Amino acid sequence: MKFLLTHLLLACTFIMAGVSAQADHHLAGESEVINPLSTQINLCNINPGKTLADYERAVQGYIAWSKKHDVEVVLVRQTPLFTHANPSNPGYDLVEFLYSDFETSGKAWNLWMNTDDGKAAAQAWQEAATCHVKMASLYMQYRAPEILTDKDRIVTHNWCSRNENVSADQLFAKHQQIAADYPEGVHNIAWGILYPQVGGADAPGDFAHVNAYPDMAAFMARQKWFAKDMGWRVIADYETAYANCQGDAAFVEQVVHRPGW
């Protein structure tokens, strides 16, 4: 089933999200978050005559290749839950996000493009699906320990554009203030801000807020905070004074691979 991801810059998610120090296998297990994270987004449609199982075999081939060449990354896959999709714009079959440090990403792309086994893995991937690849950066604002170990979660994306009278420094300060006001989050286990960098000309905003929740109970607790506990005032203040936002879209996210698996 195809779905619309207008809130994505490209082609994640995060959103994500599921990013942590494990995004860099050289730093796996360290307590510090890599900031920003190099974020590759793949917006994919399964090719005619191929199946999701065919695509998964190609992805597992890529993972094996990344282990061989010491260029493992965090790879997550999202499927729609509550999105902005509509029948006139169904979007993509699947979206994947690949998180790492920039050095690992650069090394991986060099090997992918210039080695025989990299070219073979790329061909297998391209035979299974047609993917539009984009590049972005993800700046983590908050992360709970659970983000390092869970394998399935709920992720939301909210695309925003900075108000004309607000400087980049003012927006950055506001994000820092929000993080300081909610040091344990609001039922979420991660919050990051995604900025398109390469191939994001058609992105629906300047940046996206990406939030991860461990399950639907936590996600709905956030909705209760918004509707009943006056969380809407926090959002209204932000969207009036700092940025114009589309509103959240929610996805089920599966962690396909973490370095060391």
C-alpha positions in Angstrom: 0.0 0.0 0.0 1.3 3.4 -0.9 1.2 6.4 1.4 1.9 10.1 1.3 4.9 11.5 3.2 4.6 15.2 2.5 6.1 15.9 5.9 9.3 14.2 5.0 12.0 16.0 3.2 12.5 13.5 1.0 12.7 10.3 1.6 12.5 10.1 7.8 12.3 9.5 9.6 13.7 9.5 12.2 12.2 10.3 12.4 14.0 8.7 13.1 14.0 8.1 15.1 15.9 5.9 16.9 19.0 7.6 16.9 21.6 7.6 19.5 25.3 7.1 20.0 24.8 3.7 18.4 24.3 5.5 15.1 28.1 5.6 15.0 29.4 2.0 15.6 32.8 3.5 16.5 31.1 5.2 19.5 28.5 2.6 20.3 28.0 2.3 24.0 29.2 5.8 24.8 26.8 8.1 26.6 27.1 11.2 24.4 24.8 11.7 21.5 26.4 12.4 18.2 25.1 15.8 17.1 24.2 16.4 14.4 23.6 13.0 12.8 24.1 12.4 9.1 20.7 11.3 7.9 20.0 9.5 4.6 16.3 9.2 3.6 15.2 6.6 1.0 11.7 7.2 -0.5 10.9 3.9 -2.2 8.4 2.2 -4.4 8.6 -1.6 -4.9 9.2 -2.3 -8.6 6.6 -4.1 -10.7 7.0 -7.8 -10.4 8.8 -7.5 -7.1 7.6 -7.9 -3.5 8.5 -6.5 -0.1 10.2 -9.8 0.5 12.4 -9.2 -2.5 13.2 -5.8 -1.2 14.0 -7.1 2.3 16.5 -9.5 0.8 18.3 -6.7 -0.9 18.4 -4.7 2.3 19.8 -7.6 4.2 22.4 -7.9 1.5 23.3 -4.3 2.1 23.5 -4.8 5.9 25.9 -7.8 5.4 28.0 -5.6 3.0 28.1 -2.8 5.6 29.4 -5.2 8.3 32.1 -6.5 5.9 33.4 -3.0 5.2 32.9 -1.6 8.8 30.4 1.0 7.7 27.3 -0.1 9.7 24.6 2.5 10.4 21.3 2.7 12.2 18.6 1.7 9.7 14.9 2.2 10.5 11.8 1.7 8.3 8.5 3.5 8.7 4.9 2.5 7.7 1.9 4.8 8.0 -0.3 5.2 11.0 -2.0 8.6 11.0 -0.6 10.6 8.0 -1.5 13.5 5.8 -2.1 11.0 2.9 -5.1 11.3 0.6 -6.3 9.3 -2.5 -4.9 11.9 -4.9 -1.4 11.7 -3.6 -0.7 8.2 -2.2 3.1 8.6 -2.0 5.6 5.8 -1.4 5.5 2.1 -0.5 8.1 2.5 2.2 10.5 5.1 3.8 13.8 4.3 5.4 16.2 6.4 7.4 19.9 5.7 7.7 21.7 7.4 10.6 25.4 7.7 11.2 28.2 10.2 11.7 29.2 12.0 8.5 32.6 10.2 8.2 30.9 6.8 8.1 28.4 8.0 5.6 31.2 9.3 3.3 33.2 6.1 3.6 30.2 4.0 2.9 29.2 5.9 -0.2 32.7 5.7 -1.6 32.7 2.0 -1.1 29.2 1.6 -2.4 30.0 3.4 -5.6 33.5 2.1 -6.3 33.8 -1.5 -5.2 32.5 -4.5 -7.0 30.5 -5.9 -4.1 29.1 -2.4 -3.5 28.0 -2.1 -7.1 26.4 -5.5 -6.9 24.5 -4.7 -3.7 23.4 -1.4 -5.3 22.1 -3.2 -8.4 20.2 -5.7 -6.2 18.6 -2.8 -4.3 17.7 -1.0 -7.5 16.2 -4.1 -9.1 13.9 -4.5 -6.1 12.7 -0.9 -5.8 12.9 2.6 -7.2 14.1 4.9 -4.5 14.6 8.7 -4.3 17.6 9.3 -1.9 17.9 12.6 0.1 20.4 13.9 2.7 19.6 15.7 5.9 21.0 16.4 9.4 19.2 15.4 12.6 19.9 17.4 15.8 18.9 15.5 18.9 17.3 17.6 21.6 16.3 14.9 24.0 16.9 11.2 24.3 15.8 8.6 26.9 17.8 5.4 27.5 15.0 3.3 25.9 15.8 4.7 22.5 19.0 2.6 22.5 17.3 -0.7 23.0 13.7 -0.7 21.6 13.0 -2.2 18.2 9.5 -0.9 17.4 8.0 2.5 18.2 5.7 5.3 17.2 7.3 8.3 15.5 5.8 11.6 14.6 7.0 14.3 12.1 5.8 17.9 12.1 7.2 20.1 9.4 7.7 23.7 10.2 9.0 26.9 8.6 10.6 29.7 10.7 8.5 32.9 10.9 9.9 35.9 9.0 10.5 38.0 12.1 12.4 35.2 13.9 16.1 34.8 13.5 17.8 31.4 13.3 19.5 32.1 16.6 16.1 33.0 18.3 14.6 29.7 17.0 17.6 27.8 18.3 17.3 29.4 21.7 13.6 28.6 21.8 14.3 24.9 21.1 16.9 24.9 23.9 14.4 26.5 26.3 11.8 23.9 25.5 14.4 21.1 26.1 15.3 22.7 29.4 11.6 23.1 30.5 10.9 19.4 29.7 14.1 17.6 30.7 12.3 14.2 30.8 10.2 14.9 27.7 6.4 14.6 27.6 5.9 10.8 27.3 8.3 10.7 24.3 11.7 8.9 24.4 13.4 11.1 21.8 13.0 14.5 20.2 15.1 15.6 17.2 15.0 18.3 14.7 15.6 17.3 11.1 17.0 19.7 8.5 17.0 19.0 4.8 20.4 19.5 3.1 20.7 17.8 -0.3 17.7 17.0 -2.5 15.2 18.7 -0.2 14.0 21.5 -2.5 10.4 20.1 -2.3 10.5 19.6 1.5 7.2 20.9 3.0 9.1 23.1 5.5 12.4 24.4 6.7 12.7 21.7 9.3 10.8 18.9 11.0 10.2 18.1 14.7 10.6 14.3 15.1 9.4 12.6 18.2 9.5 8.9 19.2 7.2 7.1 21.6 7.7 3.6 23.0 4.2 2.5 22.2 0.6 3.7 21.5 -0.1 4.2 25.2 2.7 6.8 25.5 1.6 8.4 22.2 -1.9 8.8 23.5 -0.7 10.1 26.8 1.0 12.8 24.8 -2.4 13.5 23.1 -4.0 13.8 26.5 -1.3 16.3 27.6 -2.0 18.3 24.5 -5.8 18.2 24.8 -6.5 18.1 28.6 -3.4 19.3 30.4 -3.0 22.5 28.4 -0.1 21.3 26.2 -1.9 23.0 23.4 -0.9 26.3 24.9 2.8 25.4 24.6 2.3 24.4 20.9 0.1 27.5 20.2 2.7 29.8 21.6 5.5 28.2 19.5 3.5 28.2 16.3 2.3 31.8 16.8 5.6 33.4 17.8 8.3 31.2 16.2 7.2 28.9 13.3 4.4 27.9 11.1 3.9 24.1 11.3 1.8 21.5 9.4 0.9 19.3 12.3 2.0 15.9 13.3 1.9 12.8 11.1 2.5 9.4 12.9 4.2 6.3 11.7 5.0 2.8 13.1 8.8 2.5 13.0 10.8 -0.7 13.0 14.5 -0.7 13.7 15.9 -2.9 10.9 19.5 -2.7 12.0 21.8 -1.2 14.6 25.6 -1.5 14.5 26.7 -4.6 16.4 23.6 -6.6 15.7 
